[in-house]
Amino acid sequence: MSNKLLPVGFLILFLMLGVIWMPSFLSLGDLFAYAEKAKYHNVSLLNFFKAELLVLSVVWVVLMSYSKPNQAMDGDTCVKRHLILIGFIIGQVFVGFVAGGFLVHQDASWYQVVHGADEVMPAQAIILLICYPMYLFFGGSAFVYAKTRLQRYLINKEVAFMVLTFAPLAYLPYHDSSLMGVSRDMMELAYLAAYWVLSISWVIWGVGFLILRSLQEILKGLKDPYGEM
């Protein structure tokens, strides 16, 4: 997709995310107070979050500091770089499947009724403080890596990388909108539409498309490992 459509794609993406975020964030309690108390092996969830941000910053600085000009490379180098890129994408897929396939399936409606609609759900805290930074780490690092080492591959794929990075932010436990005094049918319809559009776009466009294009470049490199790519 042309870069001219990047702002439009960005706007549409975050409008759909807003539909999904609204019921969760409007009723979200004190997330960081909860994270400070919640501990795993005597390490608080908040400290895990801070450590992730530190690692994320360091990795991005390292990747950007080794920026390469848009120069030719041989087939062997092309294969290696695309394998690294696919590694970042697979990491994003793993985190997305953990959040979207396991953590979001907590009974949010039951939790809201028993504990109160404005309390932080354990799965919600893990997704926001652990999975969200990991999405930025794997998806963002994939983009930065392509921008600094695979510039020709990146052409007209910026929107696909945006979908790869941000679409999984939709994977949150669903809050029963009726508990907030909102029309349940209207909210659920908007929520489900946004959720499935983002999920399908992520799998097909953000993940499948980028991996397929990388595999094509890998095959070219394997056929001519010493030729200019």
C-alpha positions, 0 to 999 in steps of 0.5 A: 500500500502506498505511503500516501494512505499511511495516515488514513490507515493509522486513523482507521486502525486507532478508531477501531482500537478506541472502540475496543479500549473504551469499555476497558479503560473507562472502568479501569482502576489504579493499574500501577497501584495494582502492579506494584502489589502484584508479584511473581517470584517476589518481583512486582509486575511494575518492575517487570514493566519498567525492565521491558521499557528499558530493554525496548529502548536499548534494542531500538537504539542499537538497531537504529545506531547500525543504520545501513544506507540503501546499498546492495547486498549479496544473497547470503546476507539477504537470507540472514537479514530476512530470517532475523526479520521473520524471527521478530514477526514470529515473536509478535505472533507468540505474544499475540496468541498468548494474549488473544488465545489465553489471557483474554478468555477470563470471565470479565463479566463475572469478575466485574460483578463479583469484584466491581466494574472499576477493579483491575483484572489480573489478565488485564494488568498482564496484557497492558503491562507485559504484553503491550510493551512486548508488542512494541518490542517485536513489532516495532523492532521488526519495522526498525530492522527493516528500515535500517537493513532492508530498505527496498523490502520496506517500500509500500509495506509501512501500513503492514508493519503498522498493523503487525505492531498495533492490531494485537492491542485489541486483545483485551478481556471484554467488559460487559457494556450493560454494566456501564449503562450502555446499550449492549447490542450497539456496543457489542456489535461495534466491539465485535466488528472492530475486533474481528477486522483487526484480528483478520487484518493482523493475521493476513496482512500484518503477519502472513503478507510480510512473512510471505514476502520475506520468504520470497526474498529468502528463496531468491537469496538461496538461488544466488547466494553470492549475487547482488540483491 
